[in-house]
Each structure stands twice: as structure tokens, then as C-alpha cells.
């Protein structure tokens, strides 16, 4: 029998590895309004950050009392990917932080596999994480259910209790806690950083959702991982 490894770091992708959330928030807000679901970017941030598209669509359809046209959702996905191609950047310090970790790491994201790999490819991060990439499409229940993180731990042969999750979303923090993992809440993405009220509010919500602490610089991650692994 293969023994579990000594530890594992599980990264969320959007808002942690790639600074994609401002783009996604902008495009999603415009699309939802066009569907007849009136929201602003703060609403989308509060309600859907970290959710899979399927979870968001289910909530919107339940509120509207009707289904959304599949072609409209396809248009939204294409619009987001087109904007990624023009604008997407890696979160500062990702590669250096990952290379300094003293244990294996992987990605577990609510996005579909194609979008995860596209995001990592255009930001130059794909070689760092391939092939250890896990998507919510691989499990029945996405975040805030623990299924995705538990799948990642199982595939990476790691004990859940020895895993550290790096998450920027409330849904992700809840998922990590439900999986029995240590959650470090990251607030260094540009969708949070620089907005004092949002930083304070989101930090408090991450702690309430199960994060052991919050931090805003990926350069601090290797030392935090060592500290929370003692």
C-alpha cells in the first residue's frame, strides 16, 4: 500500500493563481443583467465568487423561475475567455512561492478544465501545475461541498488533515473546512486588494467560513505553510 505523502498544498485558481476575478465579475454582471437578473459587481462578488457556473445558473434560474438559454451561457464563456486572452495576468509571486514550497501542490478549481488550463497557459503557469489540476466537473457537488478538495487529496495520495488549501472565496473556505483541511484565506487579488471596506469585510467572512488566517502576499505562503504544518 502506498503511504500518504507528508503534506499537500491545494491552490484555488481564479483569484489566487491568476488575477481573473475582475474580468469574470465584469462579464458575468453584464450577462446576468441581460438575462433579466439585475445585479451589480458587488452582488456577483458576494453571491457567486468561487461558485461553479452550474451552481450560479441554478441559483439564477430558481430566482427568475425560468431557464437560461444554453447559447447565452456559451456566449458568456466565450466572452470571458476572449477577455482573458487580452487581459489576464498571473497573481504576483505565484511561481516563486510555488517553487519554494517544501511539499507537493496542485490546483482545485470550480472552473471547467479547459478554462483552468487556458488561464494557466496564457499566464505561463501551466508547466508548474500540470498534470495535477482538478475541476468541479470531476465531482457531483462543487464548492462549498468538500468533494473537490477530497478528490484532489485522494488523487495526490495525501491525508486530508495534512492538506493546506489556499482560497480567496467564501465557498472555497467552507469547502476546505468541510474537508478537514487547513484553509489560508488569500486577499491579494485585485478584486479585493485596495478596496479597504471589501478587504475588511471579506477577511472577516473568510475567517467565519473556516480560514485559519488571511494574507495578501503569496511571497509569505511558504513560511505560512511551514508554520501551519507544525
C-alpha positions in Angstrom: 0.0 0.0 0.0 1.3 3.5 -0.9 1.6 5.7 2.2 0.1 9.2 2.1 2.6 11.9 1.5 3.7 14.2 4.3 1.6 17.2 3.1 -0.1 18.9 0.2 -0.9 22.5 -0.8 -4.1 22.8 -2.8 -4.5 26.1 -4.7 -7.7 27.5 -6.0 -7.1 29.1 -9.4 -9.2 32.2 -10.1 -8.2 35.0 -7.8 -5.3 33.0 -6.3 -3.1 31.9 -9.2 -4.5 34.1 -11.9 -6.0 37.6 -11.4 -9.1 36.7 -13.3 -11.9 37.7 -11.0 -12.2 41.4 -12.1 -12.7 40.2 -15.7 -15.1 37.5 -14.7 -17.1 39.8 -12.4 -17.4 42.4 -15.2 -18.5 39.9 -17.9 -20.8 38.0 -15.6 -22.5 41.1 -14.3 -23.3 42.3 -17.8 -24.6 38.9 -18.8 -26.8 38.4 -15.8 -28.4 41.9 -16.3 -29.0 41.0 -20.0 -30.8 37.8 -18.8 -33.2 39.9 -16.7 -31.4 39.3 -13.3 -30.5 42.8 -12.0 -27.1 42.8 -10.2 -24.0 44.9 -9.9 -20.4 43.6 -9.5 -20.6 43.7 -5.7 -23.7 41.5 -5.8 -21.9 39.0 -8.1 -18.9 39.1 -5.8 -20.9 38.4 -2.7 -23.2 35.8 -4.2 -21.2 33.8 -6.7 -17.4 34.3 -6.1 -15.9 30.8 -6.0 -19.1 29.1 -7.3 -19.2 26.9 -10.4 -21.1 28.2 -13.4 -23.6 25.4 -12.9 -24.3 26.5 -9.3 -24.6 30.1 -10.3 -27.0 29.2 -13.2 -29.1 27.1 -10.9 -29.5 30.0 -8.4 -30.3 32.5 -11.1 -32.8 30.2 -12.8 -34.5 29.5 -9.4 -34.8 33.2 -8.8 -36.1 34.0 -12.3 -38.4 31.0 -12.4 -37.2 30.1 -15.9 -34.2 28.5 -17.6 -31.4 30.4 -19.2 -30.7 29.8 -22.9 -27.7 27.5 -23.3 -26.4 29.6 -26.2 -26.4 32.7 -23.9 -24.2 30.8 -21.4 -21.9 29.7 -24.2 -21.6 33.4 -25.3 -20.7 34.4 -21.7 -18.0 31.7 -21.6 -16.5 32.8 -24.9 -16.6 36.5 -23.8 -14.7 35.7 -20.6 -12.1 33.6 -22.4 -11.6 36.3 -25.1 -11.1 38.9 -22.3 -8.6 36.5 -20.6 -6.6 36.4 -23.8 -6.4 40.2 -23.9 -6.0 41.0 -20.2 -5.3 38.1 -17.9 -2.2 38.2 -15.7 -0.8 35.9 -13.1 -1.1 37.0 -9.5 2.3 38.4 -8.5 4.6 36.0 -6.8 2.9 32.7 -7.8 5.7 30.9 -9.5 8.3 31.9 -6.9 6.0 30.9 -4.0 5.2 27.5 -5.5 8.8 26.8 -6.2 9.7 27.5 -2.6 7.1 25.1 -1.1 8.6 22.1 0.7 5.8 19.8 -0.4 3.7 18.8 -3.4 1.0 21.1 -4.7 -2.0 21.1 -7.1 -4.9 23.1 -8.3 -8.6 22.5 -7.4 -10.9 25.0 -9.1 -14.6 25.5 -9.7 -13.9 26.3 -13.3 -14.1 23.8 -16.2 -10.8 22.0 -17.1 -10.4 23.9 -20.4 -10.7 27.3 -18.7 -8.3 26.3 -15.9 -5.6 25.2 -18.4 -6.2 28.1 -20.7 -5.8 30.6 -17.8 -2.6 28.9 -16.6 -1.2 28.6 -20.1 -1.6 32.2 -21.1 -0.1 33.3 -17.8 2.9 31.0 -18.2 1.9 28.9 -15.1 0.7 25.7 -16.8 4.1 23.8 -16.7 4.3 24.5 -13.0 1.0 22.7 -12.2 0.3 20.2 -15.0 -0.9 17.5 -14.7 -2.2 18.0 -11.1 -5.3 20.0 -12.0 -8.7 19.2 -10.6 -12.0 20.7 -11.7 -15.5 20.8 -10.1 -16.7 19.0 -13.2 -15.0 15.9 -11.8 -17.3 15.7 -8.7 -21.0 15.7 -8.1 -21.1 18.6 -5.7 -18.9 21.6 -6.2 -17.7 24.1 -3.5 -18.9 24.7 -0.8 -19.2 20.9 -0.6 -15.8 19.3 0.2 -15.9 16.8 -2.7 -13.4 18.6 -5.0 -10.8 19.0 -2.3 -11.2 15.4 -1.1 -10.8 14.2 -4.7 -7.6 16.2 -5.1 -6.2 14.8 -1.8 -7.1 11.3 -2.8 -5.6 11.6 -6.3 -2.4 13.1 -4.8 -2.3 10.4 -2.1 -2.4 12.9 0.8 -4.3 12.8 4.1 -7.0 15.5 4.3 -5.8 16.6 7.7 -2.4 17.3 6.3 -3.6 19.4 3.4 -3.5 23.2 3.2 -5.9 25.0 1.0 -5.2 28.5 -0.4 -8.6 30.1 -1.2 -9.9 33.6 -1.9 -13.7 32.7 -1.8 -16.1 32.0 1.0 -17.4 28.9 -0.9 -13.9 27.6 -1.1 -13.1 28.3 2.5 -16.2 26.4 3.6 -15.3 23.5 1.3 -11.8 23.3 2.7 -13.1 23.3 6.3 -15.7 20.7 5.5 -12.9 18.5 4.0 -11.0 18.7 7.3 -8.2 20.8 5.8 -6.4 23.9 7.0 -7.6 26.9 4.9 -5.4 30.0 4.3 -7.6 32.9 3.0 -5.9 34.9 0.3 -7.0 38.5 -0.2 -4.2 39.6 -2.6 -6.1 39.5 -5.9 -7.0 42.8 -7.4 -10.8 42.1 -6.9 -10.1 42.5 -3.2 -6.8 44.4 -2.7 -7.0 48.1 -2.5 -10.7 48.3 -1.5 -10.4 48.8 2.2 -14.1 48.1 3.0 -14.1 44.9 0.9 -10.7 43.7 2.3 -12.0 44.1 5.9 -15.4 42.5 5.2 -14.1 39.7 3.1 -11.4 38.9 5.6 -13.9 38.6 8.3 -16.1 36.4 6.2 -13.2 34.1 5.3 -12.4 33.6 8.9 -16.1 32.9 9.7 -16.1 30.4 6.9 -13.3 28.4 8.3 -10.0 30.1 7.3 -7.3 29.8 9.9 -6.0 33.2 8.8 -5.9 35.6 5.9 -2.9 37.0 4.0 -2.3 39.2 0.9 1.2 38.3 -0.4 2.0 35.0 -2.0 5.6 35.5 -1.1 4.5 34.8 2.5 2.9 31.4 1.6 5.9 29.1 2.0 6.6 30.2 5.6 2.8 30.1 6.4 2.7 26.5 5.1 5.6 25.5 7.3 4.0 27.3 10.3 0.6 25.6 9.9 2.2 22.2 9.3 4.0 22.0 12.7 
